[in-house]
Amino acid sequence: MCDHGDVCSSFAPGHALHLIQARLASATPAEWVDALVTGVDAATGDIRLSALDGAEYNVWNAGGAALEAAPGTPVAVHARYGVLAVGRTQYNVAFTI
């Protein structure tokens, strides 16, 4: 698991991005939603997003997405497959309340 400081060996939501997960997200481009980062807690990995259509998302990632996505950063989120794109880097995310 990722709590040992090594590469994450879990593909559970919010952990390592699986190749198939990334492929499925890229194969369904109409389901990506553009958003802006509105809040980040780098210590916990929580990220708040505001989609351009008005939807709000709270996501969590253990792999450093919160370190890359400062407030105001444009991102894209794929809700069906749980993928967050920050620039060209994609992260597996868990949707939280």
C-alpha positions as CSV (number, residue, x, y, z in Angstrom):
1,M,0.0,0.0,0.0
2,C,1.0,3.6,-0.4
3,D,1.2,4.4,3.3
4,H,4.8,3.0,3.5
5,G,6.2,5.7,1.2
6,D,6.7,3.4,-1.7
7,V,4.8,3.2,-5.0
8,C,1.2,2.5,-4.3
9,S,0.3,-1.1,-5.0
10,S,-3.5,-0.6,-4.6
11,F,-5.8,0.3,-7.5
12,A,-8.7,1.2,-5.1
13,P,-10.3,4.6,-5.6
14,G,-7.9,7.3,-4.8
15,H,-4.8,5.2,-5.1
16,A,-2.8,4.2,-8.2
17,L,-4.3,4.7,-11.6
18,H,-4.7,1.4,-13.4
19,L,-3.9,1.3,-17.2
20,I,-7.4,0.0,-18.0
21,Q,-9.0,2.8,-15.9
22,A,-7.0,5.4,-17.8
23,R,-7.8,3.8,-21.2
24,L,-11.6,3.7,-20.4
25,A,-11.6,7.3,-19.4
26,S,-9.7,8.3,-22.6
27,A,-12.2,6.2,-24.7
28,T,-15.1,8.2,-23.4
29,P,-14.1,11.8,-24.1
30,A,-17.6,13.2,-23.9
31,E,-17.8,12.4,-20.2
32,W,-14.8,14.6,-19.1
33,V,-16.0,17.7,-17.2
34,D,-13.9,20.8,-17.1
35,A,-13.5,22.3,-13.6
36,L,-11.4,24.6,-11.5
37,V,-9.8,23.7,-8.2
38,T,-11.4,25.7,-5.4
39,G,-9.7,24.2,-2.4
40,V,-6.9,21.8,-1.5
41,D,-5.7,20.1,1.6
42,A,-2.2,18.7,0.7
43,A,-1.9,17.0,4.1
44,T,-5.0,14.9,3.6
45,G,-5.1,14.7,-0.2
46,D,-8.6,16.3,-0.4
47,I,-9.4,18.5,-3.4
48,R,-12.5,20.6,-4.0
49,L,-13.6,21.2,-7.6
50,S,-16.1,23.5,-9.2
51,A,-17.2,22.4,-12.6
52,L,-17.9,24.9,-15.3
53,D,-21.5,23.6,-15.4
54,G,-22.0,24.5,-11.8
55,A,-21.5,21.0,-10.3
56,E,-19.3,20.6,-7.2
57,Y,-17.0,17.7,-6.6
58,N,-14.9,16.6,-3.6
59,V,-12.2,14.1,-4.4
60,W,-9.4,12.4,-2.6
61,N,-6.1,11.1,-3.9
62,A,-3.2,9.5,-2.1
63,G,-0.7,9.9,-4.9
64,G,0.1,13.6,-4.8
65,A,-2.7,15.2,-6.9
66,A,-3.3,17.8,-4.1
67,L,0.4,18.9,-4.4
68,E,-0.1,19.5,-8.2
69,A,-3.5,21.2,-8.2
70,A,-3.4,24.6,-6.5
71,P,-6.6,26.6,-6.1
72,G,-7.5,28.1,-9.4
73,T,-5.9,25.4,-11.5
74,P,-8.0,24.2,-14.4
75,V,-8.5,20.4,-14.4
76,A,-10.8,17.8,-15.9
77,V,-12.7,15.1,-14.0
78,H,-14.1,11.9,-15.3
79,A,-16.8,10.9,-12.8
80,R,-17.6,7.5,-14.3
81,Y,-14.1,6.2,-14.1
82,G,-12.8,8.3,-11.2
83,V,-10.0,10.1,-13.0
84,L,-8.7,13.6,-12.4
85,A,-6.5,15.2,-15.1
86,V,-4.2,18.0,-14.0
87,G,-2.4,19.1,-17.2
88,R,-1.2,15.9,-18.8
89,T,-1.0,14.0,-15.6
90,Q,-3.9,11.8,-14.6
91,Y,-4.8,10.6,-11.1
92,N,-7.2,8.0,-9.7
93,V,-9.6,9.7,-7.4
94,A,-12.2,8.7,-4.8
95,F,-15.3,10.9,-4.7
96,T,-16.0,12.1,-1.1
97,I,-18.8,13.9,0.5
